[in-house]
Amino acid sequence: MPSVESSNNSIAVDAPSEHDTHRANAPIVKLCPHSTGVSCGSCRLNELCLPIALNEGEMEQLDNIVERNRPLKKGDHLYRQHDGFKSIFAVRSGSFKSYVLSSSGAGRVTGFYLPGEIIGMDGIADRTHANSAIALEHASICEIPFNQLESLSLKLPVLQHNFFSIMGAEITKDQKVHTILSSYSAEQRIASFLLGISSRYARVGLSPTRFHLPMTRGDIGEYLGLTVETVSRLLTALQKRDLIEVDNREIALVDKDRLKEIVGADDL
C-alpha cells in the first residue's frame, strides 16, 4: 500500500537549512550568487536530479539556464494560484507548502516540498498555476525557465527522458494521495504521512528516524483531511504506544515496523 510520500524528483540543493546536514560537493561548474560553491555540478543531490546522466558539457548547458534567486523568508510566496506559468523551481534549502483556495476563499493544503524537490509543475498543462506555493521557513530555490528547459531537452534526449520521468512520478504521487484520502483511516493517514516524510529525508542523506516537521499540525490536517485536534490526538496516541516521540515539531520514529503495520504496507 502507498504512503503519503512525494515522489518529486530533485534538480539542485543549496546550503542546507538549520535542520539539514552537509554532504561532500562535486567539482564546481558555476557558482551560485547566494551560496559559494553551488552549481548543478556541485549539487549535493546531483545523483538524484535532472543532470543525473549528463556529461560535463551537457551539465554546463543546463547550469547556464538555471537562475538562483534571492532567498525567501517564511511566509513569502513563490507564486500564487492563477499566476502565469513561466518556470519550475527546485528547493535548495528550507521547505514550502502548496495550497489551493476555493471560490469561497476556503483553503486546502495540497503538498509539501523539502530540499531537492521540484515545485511548480501544476502550471505546465494550462500555463497557469493551479496552486499557490509559500515558504514554511527561510528558503532558497533554483528557478528553471520552462521554455528554455524545453528547448534544451530537445537537444539533450537524456534530459528530456529524466524530465518525463519526473512528470510521471508526479502523477503517481497524486494517485497515492487520492488512495489514502479515500480509503485510509485517520490513524493510517498519520502513520503513512510520517513514514513518507522519513523516506524523503532518507533520500537526501538525512536521518530517517529523527527529523523536524516544518509544517504545522493544522497544515498536516488540511493535507490529510483531518482536524488539527485529530492530528494532535493521534500523535499523542502513537507516542503513548512508544511508536514515536514528539517534541513540538521534532519527531523520532521509535518503531517504524509497527508504523508500517498500521498502514498495512511492507514496502515503505
C-alpha positions as CSV (number, residue, x, y, z in Angstrom):
1,M,0.0,0.0,0.0
2,P,1.3,3.5,-0.7
3,S,2.4,6.1,1.8
4,V,1.8,9.8,1.7
5,E,5.1,10.5,0.2
6,S,6.0,13.0,-2.5
7,S,7.7,11.3,-5.5
8,N,9.0,14.7,-6.5
9,N,12.4,14.4,-8.1
10,S,15.1,16.9,-7.5
11,I,17.2,19.3,-9.5
12,A,19.5,21.2,-7.2
13,V,20.1,21.8,-3.5
14,D,21.9,24.7,-1.9
15,A,23.3,25.2,1.6
16,P,21.1,23.2,4.0
17,S,18.7,24.8,6.4
18,E,19.2,24.6,10.1
19,H,17.8,21.1,10.1
20,D,20.0,19.8,7.3
21,T,23.4,18.3,7.3
22,H,26.2,18.8,4.8
23,R,27.5,16.2,2.3
24,A,30.6,16.4,0.1
25,N,30.3,18.6,-3.1
26,A,31.4,17.6,-6.6
27,P,33.7,19.9,-8.6
28,I,32.3,23.4,-9.2
29,V,30.9,24.3,-12.6
30,K,29.1,27.6,-12.0
31,L,28.8,29.4,-8.7
32,C,25.5,30.4,-7.1
33,P,25.4,34.1,-6.2
34,H,23.8,33.3,-2.8
35,S,25.9,30.3,-1.8
36,T,29.5,30.0,-2.7
37,G,30.3,26.7,-4.5
38,V,26.8,25.7,-5.5
39,S,26.0,24.7,-9.1
40,C,24.3,21.8,-10.9
41,G,27.7,20.1,-11.0
42,S,28.4,20.7,-7.3
43,C,24.9,20.0,-6.0
44,R,25.0,17.5,-3.1
45,L,21.9,15.8,-4.7
46,N,23.1,15.7,-8.3
47,E,22.8,11.9,-8.4
48,L,19.0,12.3,-8.0
49,C,18.3,15.2,-10.3
50,L,17.8,16.1,-14.0
51,P,21.5,16.1,-14.9
52,I,22.0,12.6,-13.5
53,A,23.2,11.1,-16.8
54,L,24.6,14.3,-18.4
55,N,28.3,14.7,-19.2
56,E,30.2,17.8,-18.1
57,G,29.5,19.8,-21.2
58,E,25.8,18.9,-21.1
59,M,25.5,19.7,-17.4
60,E,27.1,23.1,-18.0
61,Q,24.4,23.8,-20.7
62,L,21.7,23.0,-18.1
63,D,23.5,25.1,-15.4
64,N,23.5,28.1,-17.8
65,I,19.7,28.3,-17.8
66,V,19.3,27.8,-14.0
67,E,18.6,31.0,-12.1
68,R,19.5,31.1,-8.4
69,N,17.3,33.7,-6.9
70,R,17.2,35.7,-3.7
71,P,16.3,33.7,-0.6
72,L,12.7,33.7,0.6
73,K,11.5,34.4,4.1
74,K,8.9,32.4,6.0
75,G,5.5,33.4,4.6
76,D,6.9,34.6,1.2
77,H,5.0,33.3,-1.8
78,L,7.0,31.7,-4.6
79,Y,3.9,32.0,-6.9
80,R,0.2,32.3,-6.4
81,Q,-2.8,30.5,-7.7
82,H,-3.8,31.7,-11.2
83,D,-0.3,33.3,-11.8
84,G,1.0,32.7,-15.3
85,F,3.3,29.7,-15.5
86,K,6.9,30.5,-16.6
87,S,9.3,28.3,-14.6
88,I,9.6,25.3,-12.4
89,F,11.6,25.5,-9.2
90,A,13.9,23.3,-7.1
91,V,14.1,23.7,-3.4
92,R,17.8,24.4,-2.4
93,S,17.1,24.9,1.3
94,G,14.2,25.2,3.6
95,S,10.7,24.0,2.7
96,F,7.4,25.0,1.1
97,K,3.8,24.1,1.1
98,S,1.3,24.3,-1.8
99,Y,-2.3,25.2,-1.3
100,V,-5.4,26.0,-3.2
101,L,-8.2,28.4,-2.5
102,S,-11.8,27.7,-3.5
103,S,-14.2,30.3,-4.8
104,S,-15.5,30.8,-1.3
105,G,-12.0,31.5,0.0
106,A,-11.6,28.2,1.9
107,G,-8.0,26.9,1.7
108,R,-6.7,23.4,1.4
109,V,-3.0,22.2,1.6
110,T,-2.1,20.2,-1.5
111,G,1.5,19.3,-0.8
112,F,4.8,19.9,1.0
113,Y,8.2,20.3,-0.6
114,L,11.6,19.6,1.0
115,P,15.2,20.3,-0.2
116,G,15.8,18.8,-3.6
117,E,12.2,18.6,-4.7
118,I,10.5,20.3,-7.6
119,I,7.7,22.9,-7.3
120,G,5.6,24.4,-10.0
121,M,4.7,21.6,-12.3
122,D,1.0,22.3,-11.6
123,G,1.2,25.1,-14.2
124,I,2.5,23.1,-17.2
125,A,-0.8,21.9,-18.6
126,D,-2.7,25.2,-18.7
127,R,0.3,27.6,-18.4
128,T,-1.4,28.9,-15.2
129,H,-0.6,27.8,-11.7
130,A,-3.4,25.8,-10.1
131,N,-1.9,26.2,-6.6
132,S,-0.1,28.7,-4.5
133,A,3.3,27.9,-3.0
134,I,4.5,29.6,0.2
135,A,7.8,29.2,2.2
136,L,7.4,27.5,5.5
137,E,10.7,28.8,6.7
138,H,13.7,30.7,5.4
139,A,14.3,29.0,2.0
140,S,16.1,29.3,-1.3
141,I,15.3,27.9,-4.8
142,C,16.7,27.3,-8.2
143,E,14.4,28.6,-10.9
144,I,14.4,26.9,-14.3
145,P,12.6,28.8,-17.1
146,F,10.4,26.2,-18.7
147,N,10.7,27.4,-22.3
148,Q,14.5,27.2,-22.0
149,L,14.2,23.8,-20.4
150,E,12.0,22.6,-23.2
151,S,14.5,23.8,-25.9
152,L,17.4,22.3,-24.1
153,S,15.6,19.0,-23.7
154,L,15.2,18.7,-27.5
155,K,19.0,18.9,-27.8
156,L,19.7,16.5,-24.9
157,P,17.5,13.4,-25.0
158,V,18.7,12.2,-21.6
159,L,17.5,15.4,-20.0
160,Q,14.1,15.0,-21.8
161,H,13.8,11.4,-20.6
162,N,14.5,12.4,-17.0
163,F,12.0,15.2,-17.1
164,F,9.3,12.9,-18.4
165,S,10.1,10.6,-15.5
166,I,9.6,13.4,-13.1
167,M,6.2,14.2,-14.6
168,G,5.2,10.5,-14.4
169,A,6.3,10.5,-10.7
170,E,4.0,13.5,-10.0
171,I,1.1,11.5,-11.5
172,T,1.9,8.5,-9.3
173,K,2.2,10.7,-6.2
174,D,-1.3,12.2,-6.9
175,Q,-2.8,8.7,-7.3
176,K,-1.3,7.6,-4.0
177,V,-2.6,10.6,-2.1
178,H,-6.1,10.0,-3.6
179,T,-6.0,6.4,-2.4
180,I,-5.0,7.5,1.1
181,L,-7.7,10.1,1.4
182,S,-10.4,7.9,0.1
183,S,-9.7,4.6,1.9
184,Y,-7.3,5.1,4.9
185,S,-8.4,5.6,8.5
186,A,-7.2,8.7,10.3
187,E,-4.5,6.7,12.2
188,Q,-3.3,5.1,8.9
189,R,-3.1,8.6,7.3
190,I,-0.9,9.9,10.1
191,A,1.4,6.9,10.2
192,S,1.7,6.9,6.4
193,F,2.5,10.7,6.4
194,L,5.3,10.2,9.0
195,L,6.8,7.3,7.0
196,G,6.6,9.3,3.8
197,I,8.5,12.2,5.4
198,S,11.0,9.7,6.8
199,S,11.6,8.3,3.3
200,R,12.0,11.7,1.8
201,Y,14.6,12.8,4.4
202,A,16.5,9.5,3.8
203,R,16.7,10.3,0.0
204,V,18.7,13.4,0.8
205,G,21.1,11.7,3.2
206,L,19.4,12.9,6.4
207,S,18.2,10.9,9.3
208,P,15.0,8.9,8.5
209,T,14.2,8.4,12.2
210,R,14.7,11.8,13.7
211,F,13.6,14.9,11.8
212,H,11.9,18.3,12.0
213,L,8.4,18.9,10.7
214,P,8.4,22.4,9.1
215,M,4.7,22.4,8.7
216,T,2.1,23.0,11.5
217,R,-0.4,20.4,12.7
218,G,-3.1,22.5,11.0
219,D,-1.2,22.1,7.7
220,I,-0.9,18.4,8.2
221,G,-4.6,18.2,9.0
222,E,-5.6,20.1,5.9
223,Y,-3.4,17.8,3.7
224,L,-4.7,14.6,5.2
225,G,-8.4,15.7,5.5
226,L,-8.3,15.7,9.3
227,T,-8.9,18.3,12.0
228,V,-6.0,19.7,13.9
229,E,-7.4,18.2,17.1
230,T,-7.4,14.7,15.4
231,V,-3.8,15.2,14.3
232,S,-2.7,16.1,17.8
233,R,-4.7,13.3,19.4
234,L,-3.2,10.7,17.1
235,L,0.3,11.9,17.5
236,T,-0.2,11.7,21.3
237,A,-1.7,8.2,21.0
238,L,1.3,7.0,18.9
239,Q,3.7,8.4,21.4
240,K,1.9,6.7,24.3
241,R,2.3,3.4,22.4
242,D,6.0,4.0,22.1
243,L,5.9,4.2,18.3
244,I,7.1,7.8,18.1
245,E,8.5,10.5,20.3
246,V,7.1,14.1,19.8
247,D,8.8,17.3,21.0
248,N,6.8,20.1,19.4
249,R,7.7,19.7,15.7
250,E,10.7,17.3,16.4
251,I,9.7,13.7,15.6
252,A,11.5,10.5,16.3
253,L,10.2,7.3,14.8
254,V,10.9,4.7,17.6
255,D,9.3,1.7,15.8
256,K,9.0,2.1,12.1
257,D,7.9,-1.6,11.6
258,R,4.9,-1.1,13.8
259,L,4.0,2.1,12.0
260,K,4.1,0.1,8.7
261,E,1.9,-2.5,10.3
262,I,-0.7,0.3,11.0
263,V,-0.5,1.4,7.3
264,G,-0.6,-2.2,6.1
265,A,2.5,-1.8,3.9
266,D,5.7,-3.8,3.8
267,D,7.5,-1.7,1.2
268,L,7.6,1.7,2.8
